[in-house]
Amino acid sequence: RPVEAPGARGLRRGEGKRRPGRSRGTPRTAETAQRIKRSRRLKANNRERNRMHNLNAALDALRDVLPTFPEDAKLTKIETLRCAPNYIWALTETLRLA
């Protein structure tokens, strides 16, 4: 019997961890593979859409507290991100000097 390396699990060939729900005995058909691929793409698109909605909501909340001239001017995303540190610095200086 060979000596096992430190940290070896002692599993025999074919006894490793497998993901549940996938059997090796049933091959996927092209149609099934396409369905799975489409499902994954739809889920990824949905995650990205939600991420962008959350990002835009956060930027809108930040725009609401940043002063703009004129009042009704909407800052772009990059303008919002560039103005935020300056505004935070100005508020900090106001508090420090008060």
Secondary structure by P-SEA (a helix, b strand, c coil): cccccccccccccccccccccccccccccaaaaaaaaaaaaaaaaaaaaaaaaaaaaaaaaaaaacccccccccccaaaaaaaaaaaaaaaaaaaaac
